[in-house]
């Protein structure tokens, strides 16, 4: 009876299993309720338009993003604000797993902020519970 729910979750994580899609979701999360033009996503990801189009199509099919077209312009935003929270939790998990002296940790701290609680606030809250 629970197998379909696990399959849905697994499909969600499969959808998240590409750095460009994570980057797109983080850009959309940072934009909040505002629509992000596809031209901005191309600029940030530095990938080919056809490649980005495939990633965006997968994110749309998975229900993670929504889009609208006005003339030749297409804008995207998160379909559900909880996606932004998932990204914050994932970033907190990443920060907790990195060596304190690593270049990766310094690079992670340099990433653009996400809305809501910061990853460090989440880690502090978890540490306070233990």
C-alpha positions as a Markdown table, in Angstrom:
| # | Residue | x | y | z |
|---|---|---|---|---|
| 1 | Unk | 0.0 | 0.0 | 0.0 |
| 2 | Unk | 2.9 | 2.4 | 0.7 |
| 3 | Unk | 4.9 | 1.4 | -2.3 |
| 4 | Unk | 3.4 | 4.0 | -4.7 |
| 5 | Unk | 4.3 | 6.8 | -2.2 |
| 6 | Unk | 7.9 | 5.6 | -2.1 |
| 7 | Unk | 7.9 | 5.5 | -5.9 |
| 8 | Unk | 6.6 | 9.0 | -6.1 |
| 9 | Unk | 9.4 | 10.1 | -3.6 |
| 10 | Unk | 12.0 | 8.3 | -5.6 |
| 11 | Unk | 10.8 | 9.9 | -8.8 |
| 12 | Unk | 11.1 | 13.3 | -7.1 |
| 13 | Unk | 14.7 | 12.6 | -6.1 |
| 14 | Unk | 15.5 | 11.4 | -9.6 |
| 15 | Unk | 14.2 | 14.7 | -10.9 |
| 16 | Unk | 16.5 | 16.5 | -8.5 |
| 17 | Unk | 19.5 | 14.4 | -9.5 |
| 18 | Unk | 21.2 | 16.8 | -11.9 |
| 19 | Unk | 23.2 | 19.9 | -11.0 |
| 20 | Unk | 21.6 | 22.1 | -13.6 |
| 21 | Unk | 18.1 | 21.3 | -12.3 |
| 22 | Unk | 19.2 | 22.1 | -8.7 |
| 23 | Unk | 20.7 | 25.3 | -9.9 |
| 24 | Unk | 17.5 | 26.3 | -11.7 |
| 25 | Unk | 15.4 | 25.5 | -8.7 |
| 26 | Unk | 17.7 | 27.6 | -6.4 |
| 27 | Unk | 17.4 | 30.5 | -8.8 |
| 28 | Unk | 13.6 | 30.2 | -8.8 |
| 29 | Unk | 13.5 | 29.8 | -5.0 |
| 30 | Unk | 15.6 | 33.0 | -4.7 |
| 31 | Unk | 13.1 | 34.8 | -6.9 |
| 32 | Unk | 10.2 | 34.0 | -4.6 |
| 33 | Unk | 6.9 | 34.7 | -6.2 |
| 34 | Unk | 8.4 | 36.6 | -9.1 |
| 35 | Unk | 8.7 | 34.9 | -12.5 |
| 36 | Unk | 12.2 | 34.2 | -13.7 |
| 37 | Unk | 12.7 | 34.6 | -17.5 |
| 38 | Unk | 14.3 | 31.7 | -19.3 |
| 39 | Unk | 16.9 | 34.1 | -20.5 |
| 40 | Unk | 18.1 | 34.6 | -16.9 |
| 41 | Unk | 18.2 | 30.8 | -16.4 |
| 42 | Unk | 20.3 | 30.4 | -19.5 |
| 43 | Unk | 22.7 | 33.1 | -18.2 |
| 44 | Unk | 23.0 | 31.5 | -14.8 |
| 45 | Unk | 23.4 | 27.9 | -15.9 |
| 46 | Unk | 25.6 | 28.7 | -18.9 |
| 47 | Unk | 24.1 | 25.7 | -20.8 |
| 48 | Unk | 22.7 | 25.4 | -24.3 |
| 49 | Unk | 19.1 | 26.5 | -24.8 |
| 50 | Unk | 18.1 | 23.0 | -25.9 |
| 51 | Unk | 19.7 | 21.4 | -22.9 |
| 52 | Unk | 18.0 | 23.9 | -20.5 |
| 53 | Unk | 14.7 | 23.3 | -22.3 |
| 54 | Unk | 15.0 | 19.5 | -21.6 |
| 55 | Unk | 15.7 | 20.2 | -17.9 |
| 56 | Unk | 12.8 | 22.6 | -17.6 |
| 57 | Unk | 10.4 | 20.2 | -19.3 |
| 58 | Unk | 11.4 | 17.5 | -16.7 |
| 59 | Unk | 10.9 | 19.9 | -13.8 |
| 60 | Unk | 7.5 | 20.9 | -15.2 |
| 61 | Unk | 6.4 | 17.3 | -15.7 |
| 62 | Unk | 7.5 | 16.5 | -12.2 |
| 63 | Unk | 5.3 | 19.4 | -10.9 |
| 64 | Unk | 8.2 | 21.3 | -9.4 |
| 65 | Unk | 8.0 | 24.4 | -11.6 |
| 66 | Unk | 5.3 | 26.3 | -13.5 |
| 67 | Unk | 5.7 | 28.5 | -16.5 |
| 68 | Unk | 3.8 | 31.1 | -18.4 |
| 69 | Unk | 4.4 | 32.7 | -21.8 |
| 70 | Unk | 3.9 | 36.3 | -22.7 |
| 71 | Unk | 4.6 | 36.8 | -26.4 |
| 72 | Unk | 8.1 | 35.4 | -27.0 |
| 73 | Unk | 9.0 | 35.5 | -23.3 |
| 74 | Unk | 8.7 | 32.5 | -21.0 |
| 75 | Unk | 8.9 | 32.8 | -17.3 |
| 76 | Unk | 9.3 | 30.1 | -14.6 |
| 77 | Unk | 8.6 | 29.9 | -10.9 |
| 78 | Unk | 8.4 | 27.2 | -8.2 |
| 79 | Unk | 5.1 | 25.4 | -8.3 |
| 80 | Unk | 5.2 | 24.8 | -4.6 |
| 81 | Unk | 7.0 | 26.9 | -1.9 |
| 82 | Unk | 8.0 | 23.7 | -0.1 |
| 83 | Unk | 10.5 | 23.1 | -2.8 |
| 84 | Unk | 12.5 | 26.0 | -1.5 |
| 85 | Unk | 12.5 | 24.5 | 2.0 |
| 86 | Unk | 13.7 | 21.2 | 0.5 |
| 87 | Unk | 16.6 | 23.0 | -1.1 |
| 88 | Unk | 17.5 | 24.7 | 2.3 |
| 89 | Unk | 17.5 | 21.3 | 4.0 |
| 90 | Unk | 19.6 | 19.8 | 1.3 |
| 91 | Unk | 22.1 | 22.7 | 1.6 |
| 92 | Unk | 22.2 | 22.2 | 5.4 |
| 93 | Unk | 22.9 | 18.5 | 4.9 |
| 94 | Unk | 25.7 | 19.4 | 2.5 |
| 95 | Unk | 27.2 | 21.9 | 4.9 |
| 96 | Unk | 27.1 | 19.4 | 7.8 |
| 97 | Unk | 28.8 | 16.7 | 5.7 |
| 98 | Unk | 31.8 | 18.9 | 4.6 |
| 99 | Unk | 35.1 | 19.1 | 6.3 |
| 100 | Unk | 35.4 | 22.5 | 8.1 |
| 101 | Unk | 38.7 | 23.3 | 6.3 |
| 102 | Unk | 37.6 | 22.3 | 2.8 |
| 103 | Unk | 37.4 | 24.5 | -0.3 |
| 104 | Unk | 34.0 | 22.9 | -0.9 |
| 105 | Unk | 32.7 | 24.3 | 2.4 |
| 106 | Unk | 33.9 | 27.8 | 1.5 |
| 107 | Unk | 32.3 | 27.4 | -2.0 |
| 108 | Unk | 29.0 | 26.2 | -0.4 |
| 109 | Unk | 29.0 | 29.3 | 1.9 |
| 110 | Unk | 29.4 | 31.5 | -1.2 |
| 111 | Unk | 26.3 | 30.2 | -2.9 |
| 112 | Unk | 23.4 | 32.6 | -3.2 |
| 113 | Unk | 21.0 | 32.7 | -0.2 |
| 114 | Unk | 17.8 | 30.7 | -0.3 |
| 115 | Unk | 14.5 | 32.1 | 1.2 |
| 116 | Unk | 13.4 | 31.0 | 4.6 |
| 117 | Unk | 15.7 | 29.6 | 7.3 |
| 118 | Unk | 19.3 | 29.5 | 6.5 |
| 119 | Unk | 21.1 | 26.2 | 6.4 |
| 120 | Unk | 23.2 | 27.3 | 9.4 |
| 121 | Unk | 20.1 | 28.1 | 11.4 |
| 122 | Unk | 18.8 | 24.7 | 10.6 |
| 123 | Unk | 22.1 | 23.1 | 11.7 |
| 124 | Unk | 22.0 | 25.1 | 14.9 |
| 125 | Unk | 18.5 | 24.0 | 15.6 |
| 126 | Unk | 19.4 | 20.4 | 15.1 |
| 127 | Unk | 22.4 | 20.8 | 17.4 |
| 128 | Unk | 20.3 | 22.3 | 20.1 |
| 129 | Unk | 17.9 | 19.3 | 20.0 |
| 130 | Unk | 20.7 | 16.8 | 20.6 |
